[in-house]
Amino acid sequence: MKEKEIESYLVSRAKERGGKAFKFVSPGCSGVPDRIVILPGGRIGFLELKAPGEIPRPEQAHRIRQLRALGCLAGTADSAESVDNFLCSLAAAGLEEAL
Protein backbone atom coordinates (compact mmCIF):
# COMPACT_ATOMS: atom_id res chain seq x y z
CA MET A 1 0.00 0.00 0.00
CA LYS A 2 1.43 3.40 -0.97
CA GLU A 3 1.33 6.43 1.33
CA LYS A 4 -1.31 8.06 -0.89
CA GLU A 5 -3.51 4.95 -0.55
CA ILE A 6 -3.13 5.01 3.23
CA GLU A 7 -4.09 8.68 3.21
CA SER A 8 -7.20 7.94 1.13
CA TYR A 9 -8.06 5.11 3.50
CA LEU A 10 -7.82 7.48 6.48
CA VAL A 11 -10.11 10.04 4.84
CA SER A 12 -12.63 7.32 4.01
CA ARG A 13 -12.58 5.70 7.47
CA ALA A 14 -12.86 9.07 9.24
CA LYS A 15 -15.88 9.90 7.07
CA GLU A 16 -17.49 6.53 7.91
CA ARG A 17 -17.20 7.49 11.60
CA GLY A 18 -18.93 10.82 10.93
CA GLY A 19 -15.66 12.78 11.02
CA LYS A 20 -13.17 14.58 8.84
CA ALA A 21 -9.47 14.18 8.09
CA PHE A 22 -8.30 17.59 6.93
CA LYS A 23 -4.99 18.09 5.14
CA PHE A 24 -2.75 20.03 7.54
CA VAL A 25 -0.17 22.52 6.34
CA SER A 26 1.41 25.17 8.51
CA PRO A 27 3.52 27.65 6.56
CA GLY A 28 6.71 28.45 8.40
CA CYS A 29 6.44 25.39 10.64
CA SER A 30 8.03 22.31 9.10
CA GLY A 31 7.28 18.77 10.12
CA VAL A 32 3.61 19.11 11.07
CA PRO A 33 1.57 15.90 10.66
CA ASP A 34 -0.19 15.32 7.34
CA ARG A 35 -3.74 15.29 8.69
CA ILE A 36 -5.87 16.74 11.45
CA VAL A 37 -8.53 14.16 12.26
CA ILE A 38 -11.76 15.33 13.87
CA LEU A 39 -14.36 12.85 15.09
CA PRO A 40 -17.77 13.51 16.64
CA GLY A 41 -17.66 14.65 20.22
CA GLY A 42 -14.83 17.11 19.61
CA ARG A 43 -12.15 14.44 19.43
CA ILE A 44 -9.17 15.88 17.56
CA GLY A 45 -5.91 14.15 16.68
CA PHE A 46 -2.93 14.58 14.38
CA LEU A 47 -1.63 11.84 12.11
CA GLU A 48 1.55 11.60 10.04
CA LEU A 49 1.13 9.11 7.20
CA LYS A 50 3.99 7.02 5.89
CA ALA A 51 4.51 4.26 3.34
CA PRO A 52 4.77 0.83 4.99
CA GLY A 53 7.94 0.53 7.03
CA GLU A 54 8.91 4.20 6.74
CA ILE A 55 9.52 6.30 9.84
CA PRO A 56 9.00 10.03 10.42
CA ARG A 57 11.81 12.44 9.62
CA PRO A 58 13.42 13.98 12.73
CA GLU A 59 11.41 17.21 12.46
CA GLN A 60 8.19 15.22 12.09
CA ALA A 61 8.98 13.15 15.18
CA HIS A 62 9.74 16.40 17.02
CA ARG A 63 6.35 17.90 16.10
CA ILE A 64 4.55 14.73 17.19
CA ARG A 65 6.35 14.88 20.56
CA GLN A 66 5.38 18.55 20.90
CA LEU A 67 1.72 17.79 20.20
CA ARG A 68 1.73 14.92 22.68
CA ALA A 69 3.33 17.16 25.32
CA LEU A 70 0.40 19.52 24.83
CA GLY A 71 -2.00 16.66 25.56
CA CYS A 72 -2.98 15.91 21.96
CA LEU A 73 -3.34 12.49 20.41
CA ALA A 74 -0.67 12.46 17.71
CA GLY A 75 1.04 9.62 15.88
CA THR A 76 2.02 7.94 12.67
CA ALA A 77 0.34 5.36 10.47
CA ASP A 78 1.92 3.21 7.77
CA SER A 79 -0.91 0.74 7.15
CA ALA A 80 -4.67 0.41 7.14
CA GLU A 81 -4.42 -1.39 10.49
CA SER A 82 -2.46 1.46 12.08
CA VAL A 83 -5.01 3.98 10.73
CA ASP A 84 -7.82 1.95 12.31
CA ASN A 85 -5.91 1.73 15.61
CA PHE A 86 -5.42 5.51 15.64
CA LEU A 87 -9.11 6.13 14.90
CA CYS A 88 -10.17 3.74 17.68
CA SER A 89 -7.85 5.50 20.13
CA LEU A 90 -9.15 8.89 19.04
CA ALA A 91 -12.77 7.79 19.33
CA ALA A 92 -12.14 6.52 22.86
CA ALA A 93 -10.14 9.61 23.92
CA GLY A 94 -11.88 11.70 26.50
CA LEU A 95 -14.56 9.14 27.29
CA GLU A 96 -13.29 8.89 30.85
CA GLU A 97 -13.86 12.62 31.40
CA ALA A 98 -17.37 12.40 29.95
CA LEU A 99 -18.45 9.67 32.40
N, C-alpha and C positions, 0 to 999 in steps of 0.2 A: 504494500500500500504506500503510495507517495504522500508527501506532506500535504499537498493540495487535496488529496482524497480524504485524508484525516480531517482536514479543516472543513470540508463539505459535510463530512459525517457529523462533526460537532454541531454545525449550524442546523442540520436536520434533526438531530437528537434533542437539541435545546428547544427547537420549535415544537417537537412532539410533546415536550414537557410544559408547553405554554410559555416558553421563555424566548430569549434572544441571545445571540452570540455576535456582538458587534465587533467589527475590525477596530483595533486600537492602534492609533499612531499618536505620538507625542513629539511634535517638532522640538528639537533642542534637547531631547532626553532620550539617548540611545538605550537600547536593550529592553524596552518595555515589552510585556507579553503580547502575543499576536491578537488575542481576543479578550474582550470583557464579556463575561457570561452573566446574564441576569435571569433568574428564575422567579416564579411567583413567590410572593411573601417577602420581597425585598432582598432575596439572597443574591449576592454579587460576588463573583470570583474572577480571577485572571488566569489565563491559560496560554502557555507557550507551546506551539505545535512543532513537532519535529518528525522527520522521516524515521522509520523504524531503526532503532539502535543509535541514533544520533543524540548528542547531549547539548545542552545550552552553551552558548559562548559565555565567556567569563562575565561580560557586562549583563547578559540576560540572567545568569544565575544571581548576580548581585541585585538586580531589580526584583527578582522573585523573593530573595531574602528580605529586602526592604519592605515589600508588601506584606510579607508574613509578620515582620516585626511590628507593623501597624495593625495587626490583627485580621488581615485579609486572608481569604483562602486563595492561594496562588500556587501554580505548579506547572508541570510539563506533561505532554501526552504524545506518545509516538505510535499509538495503535488505537483501534476502535475500543478495545477493552480498557485501555487507560483513559480514554474519553468518558466511557460509561462510569468508570470508578470515580472520576472527578465530578461528574454530574450527580452521582449518588451522594458523594460527600457534601457537595454544595446544597443539594436538596435537604439534607439532614442538618446542615449548619444552622445553628440558632434555635433548633427545636427545644433544647433544654431550657432556654430563656423564656420561651413561649408557654411552657407548662407550669 
